[in-house]
Amino acid sequence: MGLVVPLGGRYHETMLNTIIHGEPTDRPPLIIAHGLYGSARNWGVIARRLSDERQVVAVDMRNHAYSMWNSHHDYPHLAQDLAEVIESIGGKADVIGHSMGGKAAMTLALQHGALVNKLVVADIAPVSYGHSQIQYIEAMRAVDMSRVERRSDVEAQLAELGVEKALQSFFTQSLDVSGKRWRLNLDVLADQMPNIMGFPEIDTSWSGPVLFLSGADSDYVMPEHREIIRALFPNARFAKIPGAGHWLHAEKPREFEAAVRTFLNA
């Protein structure tokens, strides 16, 4: 597969596609698992900055970007994918997961706990959510690729379909303009949306250090979730980034990076 090497990182093929920033150090490597409709590339700036102290491995989750497409998209499978990446780079890592990636990272810690050193869960709780993200799949499916010559053509169509400005540019990062297609397995993501919005029943806990880092303006991690969180993660700590919503790492990247760095180095 021909892959473009991004500035400051290199693609490395395991079962999941990864972008590796920096060289191994005496600190555990850091795995970054993106959220729904995201990619490893979305995390480039934060990954590069954090790679001054440790190697950082950003992954494309299955059915996203350059990773494999598969009909199974539930958290035990996503966690197994992350476990294989960690095993390929030494067998233990710190992990950041945002949204869908956060649920995958929590499942990884609960089911493959020996592979995880410290865990940062960005703006998600281990609960089922009542809302769906299916409207964005419908918008992406509705884009007329015959009218697409450049990325901005898709952004304009998404705007007409009611997608907000920040999400237009976010979604088009998963666009193959020359191939006139999405690098997202929209059919499987739509089919598996109940699994993505849910969280598996897991009757174990993980006692390692966990930071639940949320946007202060987000309603994804609520006070009523703390009892469930502490049952699964008894050493959970909580922090909020002021002025940030669900996309806290994109809205407040410096504050996000500082909070992660402080937690990982403590």
C-alpha positions in Angstrom: 0.0 0.0 0.0 1.5 3.4 -1.0 1.5 5.6 2.0 2.5 9.3 2.3 4.9 9.9 5.1 3.7 12.9 7.2 6.0 15.6 8.3 7.8 14.6 11.5 6.4 11.0 11.6 6.6 7.8 9.6 4.0 5.3 8.8 4.5 1.8 10.2 2.3 -1.1 9.2 0.9 -3.5 11.8 -2.6 -4.7 11.8 -3.6 -1.1 12.5 -1.9 1.6 10.5 0.2 3.8 12.8 2.2 7.0 12.6 5.2 6.9 14.9 6.7 10.1 16.3 10.1 10.2 18.0 12.4 7.4 19.1 12.1 5.0 22.0 13.2 6.5 25.4 13.4 5.2 28.9 9.8 6.2 29.4 6.9 4.0 28.3 5.7 4.7 24.7 2.4 6.5 24.3 -0.4 5.2 22.2 -3.1 7.6 20.9 -6.5 6.2 19.9 -8.7 8.7 18.0 -12.5 9.1 18.1 -15.2 8.2 15.6 -14.5 9.6 12.1 -11.0 10.6 13.2 -7.5 9.4 12.3 -4.0 9.3 13.5 -3.2 12.4 11.5 -5.7 14.5 13.5 -3.4 14.1 16.5 -0.2 15.1 14.6 0.5 18.4 16.5 0.0 16.9 20.0 1.8 13.7 19.1 4.8 15.6 17.8 5.0 17.8 20.9 4.7 14.9 23.3 7.3 13.0 21.5 10.0 15.2 22.9 10.0 13.0 26.0 8.8 9.6 24.8 7.9 7.8 21.6 4.3 8.5 20.5 2.4 6.0 18.3 -0.9 7.4 16.9 -3.1 4.7 15.4 -5.8 4.7 12.7 -8.6 2.6 14.3 -10.2 -0.1 12.2 -12.6 1.1 9.6 -10.9 4.5 9.6 -8.2 6.1 7.4 -5.4 3.6 6.3 -6.3 0.7 8.7 -8.2 -2.4 7.7 -11.9 -2.5 7.1 -13.7 -5.2 9.1 -17.4 -6.0 9.7 -16.8 -6.1 13.5 -16.6 -2.7 15.2 -17.2 -3.2 18.9 -14.9 -2.4 21.9 -13.5 -5.9 22.5 -12.3 -5.9 18.9 -11.0 -2.4 19.0 -9.2 -3.1 22.3 -7.6 -6.3 20.8 -6.3 -4.1 17.9 -4.6 -1.7 20.4 -3.2 -4.7 22.3 -1.5 -6.0 19.2 0.1 -2.6 18.6 1.4 -2.4 22.1 2.8 -5.9 21.9 4.6 -5.0 18.7 6.4 -2.0 20.4 7.5 -3.6 23.7 4.5 -4.9 25.6 3.6 -1.9 27.8 2.5 1.6 27.0 0.7 4.7 28.3 -2.6 5.2 26.4 -4.7 8.2 25.4 -8.1 7.6 24.0 -10.7 10.2 22.9 -14.4 9.4 22.6 -14.7 6.1 20.7 -10.9 5.7 21.2 -11.4 6.4 24.9 -13.9 3.5 25.2 -11.5 1.3 23.3 -8.7 2.3 25.6 -10.8 1.6 28.7 -11.8 -1.8 27.4 -8.1 -2.4 26.7 -7.2 -1.7 30.3 -10.0 -3.8 31.6 -9.3 -6.8 29.3 -5.5 -6.5 28.7 -4.5 -4.6 31.9 -0.9 -5.8 31.9 -0.2 -3.9 28.7 -1.3 -0.5 30.1 0.9 1.7 32.3 -1.2 4.9 32.6 -4.5 5.8 30.9 -5.9 9.1 29.8 -9.6 9.0 28.8 -10.6 12.1 26.9 -14.2 13.3 27.3 -16.0 9.9 27.4 -17.4 7.7 30.2 -17.8 3.8 30.2 -21.6 4.1 29.6 -24.1 3.8 26.8 -25.2 7.1 25.3 -28.7 7.8 24.0 -27.7 10.0 21.1 -26.3 8.7 17.7 -23.7 10.0 15.3 -25.6 8.5 12.3 -26.6 11.9 10.9 -22.9 12.6 10.0 -22.7 9.3 8.1 -25.9 10.3 6.2 -24.3 13.7 5.4 -21.1 12.1 4.1 -23.1 9.6 2.1 -25.1 12.4 0.5 -22.0 14.2 -0.9 -22.0 14.0 -4.7 -18.5 12.9 -5.5 -19.0 13.7 -9.2 -18.9 17.4 -8.2 -15.7 17.1 -6.2 -12.4 18.4 -7.5 -10.9 19.7 -4.2 -11.5 19.4 -0.5 -13.4 22.7 -0.3 -16.0 21.3 -2.7 -16.9 18.7 -0.1 -16.9 21.2 2.7 -19.4 23.3 0.7 -21.7 20.3 0.2 -21.5 19.4 3.9 -22.4 23.0 4.8 -25.5 22.7 2.6 -26.3 19.5 4.5 -26.2 21.4 7.8 -22.8 20.2 9.1 -21.2 22.8 11.3 -18.0 24.5 10.1 -15.5 22.8 12.5 -16.8 19.3 11.6 -16.7 20.0 7.8 -12.9 20.4 7.9 -12.6 17.5 10.4 -14.5 15.1 8.2 -12.7 16.1 5.0 -9.4 15.0 6.6 -10.8 11.5 6.0 -11.4 12.3 2.3 -9.5 10.7 -0.6 -10.0 13.6 -3.1 -8.3 11.9 -6.1 -10.2 8.7 -5.5 -13.4 10.6 -4.8 -14.2 8.4 -1.8 -14.2 8.5 2.0 -11.4 6.7 3.9 -14.2 5.6 6.4 -16.1 2.4 6.2 -19.4 4.2 6.5 -21.6 1.1 6.0 -20.0 -0.8 8.9 -19.9 2.3 11.1 -23.6 2.8 10.5 -24.4 -0.8 11.1 -22.3 -0.9 14.3 -23.5 2.4 15.7 -25.3 0.8 18.7 -22.0 -0.8 19.7 -20.1 2.4 19.2 -22.6 4.3 21.4 -22.7 1.5 24.0 -20.1 0.0 26.3 -19.6 -3.7 26.9 -20.5 -5.4 30.2 -17.2 -6.1 31.8 -17.1 -7.6 35.3 -13.6 -6.6 36.3 -11.7 -3.5 37.2 -8.3 -2.0 36.5 -6.4 -0.4 39.4 -3.8 1.5 37.4 -3.7 5.3 37.3 -6.4 6.9 35.0 -7.1 10.5 34.2 -10.6 11.3 33.0 -9.9 14.6 31.2 -13.1 16.4 30.0 -14.1 19.6 28.3 -15.8 21.9 30.9 -18.4 22.7 28.3 -19.1 19.1 27.4 -21.9 16.9 28.8 -20.2 13.5 28.0 -18.8 12.9 31.5 -21.4 13.8 34.1 -21.3 13.6 37.9 -23.7 10.7 37.8 -21.1 8.7 35.8 -18.5 8.8 38.6 -19.8 5.9 40.6 -19.7 3.7 37.4 -16.2 5.0 36.6 -14.8 4.4 40.1 -16.2 0.8 40.1 -14.2 0.0 37.0 -11.2 2.3 37.7 -10.8 2.7 41.4 -7.8 5.0 40.9 -9.5 7.4 38.6 -8.8 11.1 38.8 -10.9 13.8 37.1 -9.9 17.1 35.5 -11.7 19.6 33.2 -10.3 22.0 30.6 -12.1 25.4 30.8 -13.6 26.7 27.6 -13.5 23.3 25.8 -16.2 21.0 24.6 -16.1 17.4 23.4 -13.2 18.1 20.9 -11.0 19.3 23.8 -7.7 18.3 22.2 -8.5 20.3 19.0 -10.1 23.3 20.8 -7.4 23.7 23.5 -4.4 21.7 22.3 -1.8 23.4 24.6 -3.9 22.9 27.7 -4.7 19.3 26.7 -1.0 18.6 26.1 0.0 20.2 29.5 -2.6 18.2 31.4 -1.5 14.9 29.7 2.2 15.7 30.2 1.7 16.5 33.9 -0.2 13.2 34.5 2.1 11.0 32.6 5.2 12.4 34.3 3.8 12.4 37.8 
